[in-house]
Amino acid sequence: MKIKNNRRMKVDPSNPDTIPKYVDELPVPPVAKPLAEIKGNPYYEIAMRQVPHRFHRLFPSTTVWGYDGMLPGPTIKVQKDEKIYVRWKNKLPEKHLLPIDRTLHESAGPPDVRTVVHLHGANVAWESDGHPEAWFSRDFAKTGATFRRKVYEYTNKQMGATLWYHDHAIGITRLNVYSGLSGFYLIEDPVEKHLKLPKDGYDIPLMIQDRSFRSDGSLSYPENTNPPAPVNPSVQPFFIGNTIAVNGKIWPKLTVEPRKYRFRILNASNTNAYTLRLGDGRKFYQISTDGGLLTEPVELTTLPLEPAERSDVIIDFSQHKGKKLILQNTNAEGNMGVIMRFDVLLPLRGRDTSEIPAKLISEEQVLYEHHADKTRLLKLDAIQDEYNRPVLLLDDRMWHDPVTEKPVIGDTEVWKLINVTNFAHPIHIHLIQFKILHRTPFDLERFQQDGYIDYTGPPIEPAVHERGWKDTVKAEPGMVTSVIMKFTENPGEYVWHCHILEHEDYDMMRPMRVVEKEK
């Protein structure tokens, strides 16, 4: 606790300078248990509820929305190729926790509270993907245009990976996720059992989110822009909080043994990007990206994560017995430069037999740019609406414009993301995992004149931490970011969008229709 003028400073949730750090132990979300079976496959029911939540032991309780009334929601653990069924139930109140911009898609209501769950990173049939217009109100009383089923089917036909589930309702995703609707979904792969990676209590998910609070402990989210837009409430162009929550606790600590741990790190923030560093630059080992294991571990001292990106890392605390190591965010200073702390104070329970293998997996599928069936040039741009607010766009089109991206089952595609804005966008493509090919600088002024891409330098290889399978890519400003993917199954209605949630809601999201090859 900070001391000021020899008096104990009162904790004010709205003032991060008054909030003591590292007083709460990091909670680990419980694992969801199936309720029954459908055709021999596990069946879950998970209800979204409004509940009180304690972000910090010295805070008043905060009203949040949580899956099964928890923040984060329960972790769903499945085996590769194991089919499961989930009935997502909306048991939320009719009134939203946060201010709704009535000018955005379907936000005029009723209903105010619309939800739909997207399993981020999943290879899944479109009816179970969580399409933004497949929303449903409390008890399915009202449903959106693409709503098809109450029970979702997840086949898990993909590599073992750290996925996550979160709300995806059209026009209010930013509000629903900020209110608490997110959780982990872990696909376990038999391959991992032979690698002797840290497991069980030494395999811990970390969900990082920024938050702001009012003095009474309630969630604070801006009602209008600065300067104010003529529409009130109004969507924000971005949101950055003034505290950091990990697994729903503000600046927690994790007391660990002097041994190896696996951490599944997720940036679940609305807008904020982080670059993680351990202590004064201690090394750690990345073993996976969004879509699963890398071919071999990568030794790092920093790890950048855009919104929605995941990385599994192994930290070896064996040489740090008795020490306290802060996980930092080098993108910021002061309070926002701190994530959490690891206290290496527990005795070693038994010999650490886990390993950091020299090799993780062999490369099963290699995609070559010159073999692509189609190359798409897709612009990331912005315009202003009638209220002089920025509207972020993909390829100069809005959400309700006709579908233009229609990948064919069996085809390999290269998407070249041409970012003409002055900031990075984390672009997420539903259904598939892709590989980043390269980023290439181009002459922005020339492009704006006549649409010609005049490259001004050689292609830049992806950084070492992003060379695995990805579903979210950082499209850098002034760069053409090229990714390659193959569409193998599941025709239907999907989407691709910026994962800055404020951008996704207005209007940086586009439909994608995956189609069968014509015979």
SELO-918438 format. One record per residue (C-alpha): z, y, x. Coordinates in nm, 3 decimals. Example, Ala and Ser with C-alpha at 12.3 -4.5 7.8 and 13.67 -1.06 7.14 Angstrom:
! SELO-918438
{{0.780, -0.450, 1.230}}
{{0.714, -0.106, 1.367}}
//
This chain:
! SELO-918438
{{0.000, 0.000, 0.000}}
{{-0.089, 0.344, 0.132}}
{{0.195, 0.592, 0.178}}
{{0.152, 0.963, 0.115}}
{{0.426, 1.220, 0.180}}
{{0.673, 0.932, 0.213}}
{{0.616, 0.841, -0.152}}
{{0.442, 0.535, -0.289}}
{{0.097, 0.635, -0.413}}
{{0.037, 0.543, -0.775}}
{{-0.254, 0.308, -0.830}}
{{-0.528, 0.474, -1.032}}
{{-0.817, 0.232, -1.105}}
{{-1.057, 0.529, -1.121}}
{{-0.968, 0.633, -0.765}}
{{-1.049, 0.363, -0.508}}
{{-0.843, 0.544, -0.242}}
{{-0.529, 0.448, -0.436}}
{{-0.617, 0.078, -0.470}}
{{-0.455, -0.145, -0.205}}
{{-0.687, -0.404, -0.056}}
{{-0.632, -0.773, 0.012}}
{{-0.338, -0.822, -0.224}}
{{-0.504, -1.070, -0.462}}
{{-0.604, -1.418, -0.350}}
{{-0.970, -1.492, -0.416}}
{{-1.007, -1.701, -0.734}}
{{-1.257, -1.987, -0.740}}
{{-1.433, -2.034, -1.075}}
{{-1.348, -2.368, -1.242}}
{{-1.622, -2.628, -1.287}}
{{-1.750, -2.665, -1.643}}
{{-1.696, -3.003, -1.808}}
{{-1.948, -3.156, -2.050}}
{{-1.840, -3.181, -2.411}}
{{-2.048, -3.485, -2.500}}
{{-2.382, -3.652, -2.427}}
{{-2.730, -3.613, -2.573}}
{{-2.953, -3.917, -2.513}}
{{-2.723, -4.017, -2.229}}
{{-2.735, -3.672, -2.066}}
{{-2.439, -3.431, -2.029}}
{{-2.406, -3.172, -2.306}}
{{-2.216, -2.848, -2.255}}
{{-2.109, -2.573, -2.491}}
{{-2.032, -2.237, -2.330}}
{{-1.927, -1.945, -2.546}}
{{-1.954, -1.577, -2.458}}
{{-1.628, -1.405, -2.554}}
{{-1.460, -1.067, -2.520}}
{{-1.134, -1.109, -2.329}}
{{-0.881, -0.917, -2.117}}
{{-0.932, -0.965, -1.743}}
{{-0.717, -0.857, -1.450}}
{{-0.940, -0.725, -1.169}}
{{-0.635, -0.640, -0.955}}
{{-0.269, -0.727, -0.987}}
{{-0.178, -0.358, -0.999}}
{{-0.439, -0.275, -1.267}}
{{-0.391, -0.276, -1.640}}
{{-0.603, -0.548, -1.801}}
{{-0.974, -0.470, -1.846}}
{{-1.175, -0.573, -2.150}}
{{-1.476, -0.776, -2.032}}
{{-1.728, -1.025, -2.162}}
{{-1.719, -1.368, -2.004}}
{{-1.882, -1.706, -2.041}}
{{-1.601, -1.921, -2.181}}
{{-1.396, -1.602, -2.156}}
{{-1.405, -1.606, -1.774}}
{{-1.538, -1.371, -1.507}}
{{-1.730, -1.521, -1.336}}
{{-1.815, -1.786, -1.592}}
{{-1.743, -2.154, -1.522}}
{{-1.952, -2.307, -1.244}}
{{-2.200, -2.564, -1.369}}
{{-2.249, -2.845, -1.116}}
{{-2.537, -3.089, -1.154}}
{{-2.721, -3.343, -0.946}}
{{-3.085, -3.301, -0.846}}
{{-3.311, -3.445, -1.121}}
{{-3.014, -3.482, -1.358}}
{{-3.104, -3.351, -1.703}}
{{-2.838, -3.156, -1.891}}
{{-2.819, -2.967, -2.219}}
{{-2.631, -2.640, -2.276}}
{{-2.561, -2.463, -2.605}}
{{-2.492, -2.100, -2.519}}
{{-2.285, -1.949, -2.801}}
{{-2.257, -1.576, -2.873}}
{{-1.900, -1.516, -2.993}}
{{-1.895, -1.149, -2.894}}
{{-1.798, -0.855, -3.118}}
{{-2.065, -0.661, -3.306}}
{{-1.998, -0.342, -3.107}}
{{-2.098, -0.318, -2.741}}
{{-1.847, -0.239, -2.467}}
{{-2.084, 0.012, -2.306}}
{{-2.309, 0.301, -2.422}}
{{-2.649, 0.182, -2.549}}
{{-2.966, 0.385, -2.493}}
{{-3.132, 0.355, -2.835}}
{{-3.475, 0.452, -2.698}}
{{-3.520, 0.126, -2.505}}
{{-3.680, -0.196, -2.631}}
{{-3.510, -0.333, -2.943}}
{{-3.195, -0.134, -2.862}}
{{-3.195, 0.073, -3.181}}
{{-3.025, -0.221, -3.351}}
{{-2.882, -0.384, -3.541}}
{{-2.768, -0.600, -3.380}}
{{-2.615, -0.400, -3.095}}
{{-2.494, -0.710, -2.916}}
{{-2.787, -0.935, -2.827}}
{{-2.764, -1.205, -2.560}}
{{-2.983, -1.467, -2.397}}
{{-2.905, -1.671, -2.086}}
{{-3.143, -1.697, -1.791}}
{{-3.082, -1.966, -1.529}}
{{-3.200, -1.768, -1.228}}
{{-3.410, -1.971, -0.984}}
{{-3.464, -2.268, -1.213}}
{{-3.777, -2.474, -1.264}}
{{-3.744, -2.502, -1.640}}
{{-3.958, -2.512, -1.956}}
{{-4.011, -2.162, -2.092}}
{{-3.820, -2.223, -2.416}}
{{-3.506, -2.276, -2.203}}
{{-3.577, -2.003, -1.947}}
{{-3.397, -1.722, -2.123}}
{{-3.698, -1.509, -2.212}}
{{-3.584, -1.148, -2.273}}
{{-3.704, -1.156, -2.635}}
{{-3.543, -1.495, -2.705}}
{{-3.214, -1.315, -2.771}}
{{-2.963, -1.413, -3.036}}
{{-2.675, -1.231, -3.201}}
{{-2.333, -1.374, -3.286}}
{{-2.363, -1.727, -3.429}}
{{-2.746, -1.698, -3.416}}
{{-2.739, -1.472, -3.724}}
{{-3.039, -1.283, -3.586}}
{{-3.285, -1.388, -3.317}}
{{-3.564, -1.231, -3.115}}
{{-3.940, -1.288, -3.131}}
{{-3.955, -1.565, -2.868}}
{{-3.635, -1.746, -2.967}}
{{-3.716, -2.118, -2.993}}
{{-3.404, -2.329, -2.947}}
{{-3.024, -2.314, -2.969}}
{{-2.968, -2.587, -2.708}}
{{-3.129, -2.535, -2.368}}
{{-3.258, -2.825, -2.161}}
{{-3.232, -2.806, -1.781}}
{{-3.413, -3.083, -1.590}}
{{-3.304, -2.973, -1.239}}
{{-3.627, -3.105, -1.089}}
{{-3.596, -2.906, -0.767}}
{{-3.415, -2.893, -0.435}}
{{-3.041, -2.864, -0.420}}
{{-2.964, -2.493, -0.438}}
{{-2.719, -2.220, -0.534}}
{{-2.853, -2.079, -0.861}}
{{-2.680, -1.852, -1.108}}
{{-2.692, -1.785, -1.478}}
{{-2.672, -1.441, -1.636}}
{{-2.768, -1.245, -1.943}}
{{-3.132, -1.138, -1.982}}
{{-3.153, -0.964, -2.322}}
{{-3.435, -0.712, -2.351}}
{{-3.326, -0.350, -2.301}}
{{-2.956, -0.421, -2.237}}
{{-2.947, -0.667, -1.945}}
{{-2.780, -0.407, -1.722}}
{{-2.500, -0.357, -1.976}}
{{-2.442, -0.725, -2.052}}
{{-2.427, -0.831, -1.686}}
{{-2.203, -0.536, -1.597}}
{{-1.974, -0.635, -1.884}}
{{-1.926, -0.972, -1.709}}
{{-2.194, -1.217, -1.820}}
{{-2.275, -1.411, -1.501}}
{{-2.180, -1.741, -1.340}}
{{-2.277, -1.999, -1.075}}
{{-2.502, -2.301, -1.127}}
{{-2.506, -2.544, -0.834}}
{{-2.763, -2.819, -0.791}}
{{-2.632, -3.086, -0.554}}
{{-2.886, -3.282, -0.354}}
{{-2.828, -3.633, -0.207}}
{{-2.980, -3.500, 0.116}}
{{-2.675, -3.280, 0.168}}
{{-2.432, -3.573, 0.159}}
{{-2.576, -3.706, 0.485}}
{{-2.550, -3.371, 0.662}}
{{-2.168, -3.356, 0.678}}
{{-2.158, -2.998, 0.554}}
{{-1.822, -2.854, 0.449}}
{{-1.750, -2.977, 0.096}}
{{-1.499, -2.991, -0.188}}
{{-1.231, -2.723, -0.135}}
{{-1.417, -2.598, 0.171}}
{{-1.733, -2.517, -0.029}}
{{-1.665, -2.186, -0.204}}
{{-1.893, -1.958, -0.412}}
{{-1.863, -1.581, -0.361}}
{{-2.003, -1.354, -0.634}}
{{-2.018, -0.992, -0.509}}
{{-2.038, -0.710, -0.765}}
{{-1.960, -0.340, -0.752}}
{{-1.754, -0.191, -1.033}}
{{-1.606, 0.143, -1.140}}
{{-1.308, 0.192, -1.370}}
{{-1.140, 0.457, -1.578}}
{{-0.773, 0.536, -1.517}}
{{-0.671, 0.302, -1.801}}
{{-0.843, 0.011, -1.627}}
{{-1.146, -0.003, -1.860}}
{{-1.494, -0.050, -1.716}}
{{-1.670, 0.275, -1.637}}
{{-2.047, 0.297, -1.670}}
{{-2.230, 0.632, -1.696}}
{{-2.331, 0.741, -2.044}}
{{-2.598, 0.979, -1.914}}
{{-2.786, 1.076, -1.603}}
{{-2.701, 1.360, -1.366}}
{{-2.832, 1.613, -1.459}}
{{-2.811, 1.493, -1.821}}
{{-3.121, 1.370, -2.000}}
{{-3.186, 1.508, -2.349}}
{{-3.132, 1.155, -2.483}}
{{-2.769, 1.045, -2.501}}
{{-2.673, 0.778, -2.413}}
{{-2.946, 0.745, -2.151}}
{{-3.048, 0.463, -1.917}}
{{-2.965, 0.525, -1.551}}
{{-3.225, 0.502, -1.272}}
{{-2.961, 0.311, -1.072}}
{{-2.588, 0.232, -1.070}}
{{-2.352, 0.215, -0.771}}
{{-1.984, 0.148, -0.835}}
{{-1.692, 0.265, -0.619}}
{{-1.511, -0.069, -0.574}}
{{-1.618, -0.420, -0.477}}
{{-1.521, -0.727, -0.678}}
{{-1.558, -1.080, -0.544}}
{{-1.525, -1.354, -0.807}}
{{-1.380, -1.092, -1.039}}
{{-1.109, -0.957, -0.803}}
{{-1.118, -0.619, -0.630}}
{{-1.115, -0.649, -0.248}}
{{-0.947, -0.990, -0.244}}
{{-0.832, -1.204, 0.045}}
{{-0.895, -1.573, 0.102}}
{{-0.637, -1.764, 0.303}}
{{-0.815, -2.035, 0.499}}
{{-0.754, -2.313, 0.750}}
{{-0.885, -2.290, 1.108}}
{{-1.195, -2.498, 1.034}}
{{-1.549, -2.472, 0.895}}
{{-1.615, -2.346, 0.543}}
{{-1.933, -2.320, 0.339}}
{{-1.971, -2.001, 0.135}}
{{-2.236, -1.967, -0.136}}
{{-2.287, -1.591, -0.140}}
{{-2.452, -1.417, -0.437}}
{{-2.523, -1.048, -0.479}}
{{-2.476, -1.012, -0.857}}
{{-2.464, -0.631, -0.857}}
{{-2.682, -0.421, -1.086}}
{{-2.839, -0.207, -0.811}}
{{-2.637, -0.228, -0.492}}
{{-2.767, -0.403, -0.180}}
{{-2.530, -0.523, 0.093}}
{{-2.554, -0.611, 0.459}}
{{-2.267, -0.844, 0.538}}
{{-2.091, -0.858, 0.874}}
{{-1.786, -1.063, 0.970}}
{{-1.512, -0.881, 1.160}}
{{-1.648, -0.701, 1.464}}
{{-1.972, -0.899, 1.456}}
{{-1.863, -1.264, 1.477}}
{{-2.144, -1.512, 1.438}}
{{-2.192, -1.737, 1.138}}
{{-2.464, -1.978, 1.031}}
{{-2.701, -1.946, 0.737}}
{{-2.808, -2.282, 0.594}}
{{-2.995, -2.185, 0.276}}
{{-3.182, -1.915, 0.088}}
{{-3.234, -1.871, -0.288}}
{{-3.422, -2.197, -0.339}}
{{-3.232, -2.436, -0.115}}
{{-3.172, -2.552, 0.241}}
{{-3.353, -2.410, 0.541}}
{{-3.520, -2.646, 0.785}}
{{-3.249, -2.563, 1.038}}
{{-2.942, -2.333, 1.052}}
{{-2.990, -1.971, 1.156}}
{{-2.725, -1.802, 1.371}}
{{-2.652, -1.453, 1.236}}
{{-2.414, -1.162, 1.284}}
{{-2.542, -0.971, 0.978}}
{{-2.685, -1.086, 0.646}}
{{-2.870, -0.848, 0.411}}
{{-2.862, -0.935, 0.038}}
{{-3.054, -0.753, -0.234}}
{{-2.948, -0.788, -0.598}}
{{-2.992, -1.152, -0.714}}
{{-3.043, -1.292, -0.361}}
{{-2.831, -1.586, -0.248}}
{{-2.749, -1.733, 0.091}}
{{-2.526, -2.023, 0.184}}
{{-2.348, -1.972, 0.514}}
{{-2.105, -2.170, 0.727}}
{{-1.823, -1.979, 0.895}}
{{-1.622, -2.162, 1.159}}
{{-1.265, -2.027, 1.163}}
{{-1.140, -2.282, 1.418}}
{{-1.124, -2.024, 1.700}}
{{-0.957, -1.757, 1.483}}
{{-0.622, -1.917, 1.401}}
{{-0.368, -1.651, 1.299}}
{{-0.634, -1.380, 1.267}}
{{-0.753, -1.175, 0.971}}
{{-1.128, -1.112, 0.953}}
{{-1.279, -0.852, 0.721}}
{{-1.613, -0.922, 0.555}}
{{-1.782, -0.584, 0.579}}
{{-2.080, -0.415, 0.415}}
{{-2.258, -0.220, 0.687}}
{{-2.478, -0.043, 0.430}}
{{-2.185, 0.183, 0.342}}
{{-1.873, 0.342, 0.487}}
{{-1.519, 0.378, 0.359}}
{{-1.416, 0.174, 0.058}}
{{-1.767, 0.046, -0.014}}
{{-1.797, -0.075, 0.345}}
{{-1.542, -0.348, 0.276}}
{{-1.598, -0.667, 0.072}}
{{-1.294, -0.894, 0.126}}
{{-1.076, -1.047, 0.399}}
{{-1.036, -1.396, 0.541}}
{{-0.680, -1.473, 0.654}}
{{-0.681, -1.773, 0.890}}
{{-0.316, -1.856, 0.825}}
{{-0.310, -2.202, 0.664}}
{{-0.229, -2.509, 0.876}}
{{-0.512, -2.753, 0.930}}
{{-0.467, -3.030, 0.671}}
{{-0.660, -3.286, 0.868}}
{{-0.933, -3.320, 1.127}}
{{-1.241, -3.118, 1.041}}
{{-1.524, -3.372, 1.035}}
{{-1.782, -3.132, 0.889}}
{{-2.076, -3.024, 1.103}}
{{-2.334, -2.752, 1.148}}
{{-2.635, -2.982, 1.184}}
{{-2.914, -2.901, 1.428}}
{{-3.162, -2.996, 1.153}}
{{-3.116, -2.961, 0.779}}
{{-3.437, -3.075, 0.609}}
{{-3.800, -3.133, 0.695}}
{{-4.056, -2.894, 0.551}}
{{-4.178, -3.082, 0.241}}
{{-4.443, -2.835, 0.124}}
{{-4.637, -2.591, 0.340}}
{{-4.847, -2.324, 0.170}}
{{-5.125, -2.149, 0.361}}
{{-5.254, -1.807, 0.263}}
{{-5.618, -1.898, 0.322}}
{{-5.584, -2.191, 0.078}}
{{-5.477, -1.967, -0.213}}
{{-5.673, -2.005, -0.537}}
{{-5.599, -1.646, -0.634}}
{{-5.469, -1.328, -0.469}}
{{-5.317, -1.057, -0.688}}
{{-5.269, -0.693, -0.586}}
{{-4.969, -0.559, -0.778}}
{{-4.846, -0.202, -0.750}}
{{-4.482, -0.091, -0.776}}
{{-4.482, 0.263, -0.908}}
{{-4.303, 0.517, -1.130}}
{{-4.393, 0.772, -1.396}}
{{-4.187, 1.009, -1.611}}
{{-4.125, 0.971, -1.983}}
{{-4.122, 1.246, -2.244}}
{{-3.760, 1.323, -2.151}}
{{-3.848, 1.366, -1.780}}
{{-3.670, 1.040, -1.693}}
{{-3.818, 0.802, -1.434}}
{{-3.988, 0.493, -1.574}}
{{-4.036, 0.223, -1.309}}
{{-4.353, 0.017, -1.355}}
{{-4.523, -0.295, -1.229}}
{{-4.896, -0.243, -1.177}}
{{-4.898, 0.068, -1.400}}
{{-4.810, -0.136, -1.709}}
{{-4.510, -0.144, -1.939}}
{{-4.331, -0.445, -2.087}}
{{-4.526, -0.456, -2.414}}
{{-4.871, -0.412, -2.257}}
{{-5.092, -0.725, -2.277}}
{{-5.023, -1.008, -2.031}}
{{-5.225, -0.975, -1.709}}
{{-5.059, -1.237, -1.485}}
{{-5.177, -1.580, -1.605}}
{{-5.125, -1.837, -1.326}}
{{-5.289, -2.177, -1.374}}
{{-5.098, -2.504, -1.334}}
{{-5.201, -2.659, -1.001}}
{{-5.304, -2.327, -0.843}}
{{-5.161, -2.158, -0.537}}
{{-5.132, -1.782, -0.564}}
{{-5.061, -1.497, -0.322}}
{{-4.903, -1.188, -0.471}}
{{-4.930, -0.869, -0.268}}
{{-4.663, -0.623, -0.383}}
{{-4.776, -0.269, -0.300}}
{{-4.467, -0.047, -0.307}}
{{-4.563, 0.320, -0.348}}
{{-4.209, 0.430, -0.443}}
{{-3.965, 0.557, -0.182}}
{{-3.710, 0.275, -0.215}}
{{-3.699, -0.104, -0.202}}
{{-3.725, -0.323, -0.511}}
{{-3.595, -0.683, -0.527}}
{{-3.876, -0.856, -0.715}}
{{-3.789, -1.179, -0.900}}
{{-4.047, -1.423, -1.036}}
{{-3.928, -1.671, -1.296}}
{{-4.001, -2.047, -1.287}}
{{-4.103, -2.086, -0.923}}
{{-3.979, -2.057, -0.568}}
{{-4.206, -1.887, -0.315}}
{{-4.235, -1.820, 0.056}}
{{-4.256, -1.471, 0.205}}
{{-4.571, -1.446, 0.418}}
{{-4.538, -1.100, 0.571}}
{{-4.497, -0.729, 0.511}}
{{-4.767, -0.489, 0.627}}
{{-4.752, -0.107, 0.648}}
{{-5.033, 0.084, 0.478}}
{{-5.162, 0.437, 0.437}}
{{-4.983, 0.551, 0.121}}
{{-5.173, 0.881, 0.093}}
{{-5.511, 0.708, 0.112}}
{{-5.402, 0.447, -0.144}}
{{-5.290, 0.716, -0.387}}
{{-5.633, 0.883, -0.355}}
{{-5.866, 0.593, -0.423}}
{{-5.665, 0.268, -0.436}}
{{-5.793, 0.146, -0.099}}
{{-5.537, -0.043, 0.112}}
{{-5.574, 0.085, 0.467}}
{{-5.330, -0.115, 0.678}}
{{-5.171, 0.095, 0.954}}
{{-5.013, -0.185, 1.155}}
{{-5.002, -0.562, 1.199}}
{{-4.831, -0.793, 0.948}}
{{-4.457, -0.823, 1.006}}
{{-4.309, -1.173, 0.982}}
{{-4.019, -1.220, 0.739}}
{{-3.675, -1.178, 0.894}}
{{-3.499, -1.496, 1.008}}
{{-3.262, -1.490, 0.709}}
{{-3.547, -1.498, 0.451}}
{{-3.778, -1.770, 0.579}}
{{-3.673, -2.036, 0.330}}
{{-3.766, -2.079, -0.035}}
{{-3.708, -1.762, -0.233}}
{{-3.721, -1.644, -0.592}}
{{-3.633, -1.280, -0.514}}
{{-3.797, -1.071, -0.241}}
{{-3.722, -0.725, -0.107}}
{{-4.043, -0.524, -0.150}}
{{-4.002, -0.252, 0.110}}
{{-4.130, 0.105, 0.048}}
{{-4.459, 0.185, 0.220}}
{{-4.528, -0.185, 0.269}}
{{-4.746, -0.452, 0.116}}
{{-4.512, -0.750, 0.074}}
{{-4.705, -1.078, 0.044}}
{{-4.557, -1.395, -0.108}}
{{-4.716, -1.733, -0.174}}
{{-4.633, -1.985, -0.447}}
{{-4.771, -2.290, -0.622}}
{{-4.749, -2.344, -0.996}}
{{-4.698, -2.714, -1.060}}
{{-4.567, -2.758, -1.416}}
{{-4.418, -2.593, -1.726}}
{{-4.688, -2.380, -1.889}}
{{-4.554, -2.108, -2.116}}
{{-4.415, -1.757, -2.147}}
{{-4.222, -1.629, -1.844}}
{{-4.156, -1.292, -1.681}}
{{-4.142, -1.122, -1.343}}
{{-3.944, -0.808, -1.275}}
{{-3.739, -0.590, -1.044}}
{{-3.383, -0.720, -1.025}}
{{-3.232, -0.375, -1.010}}
{{-3.113, -0.416, -1.368}}
{{-3.153, -0.049, -1.454}}
{{-3.520, -0.079, -1.351}}
{{-3.570, -0.409, -1.531}}
{{-3.451, -0.257, -1.858}}
{{-3.685, 0.045, -1.826}}
{{-3.959, -0.070, -1.766}}
{{-4.006, -0.270, -1.448}}
{{-4.062, -0.609, -1.610}}
{{-4.384, -0.781, -1.710}}
{{-4.470, -1.095, -1.904}}
{{-4.626, -1.387, -1.714}}
{{-4.811, -1.662, -1.901}}
{{-4.847, -1.988, -1.710}}
{{-5.147, -2.178, -1.847}}
{{-5.298, -2.526, -1.819}}
{{-5.612, -2.568, -1.612}}
{{-5.922, -2.578, -1.828}}
{{-6.079, -2.923, -1.841}}
//
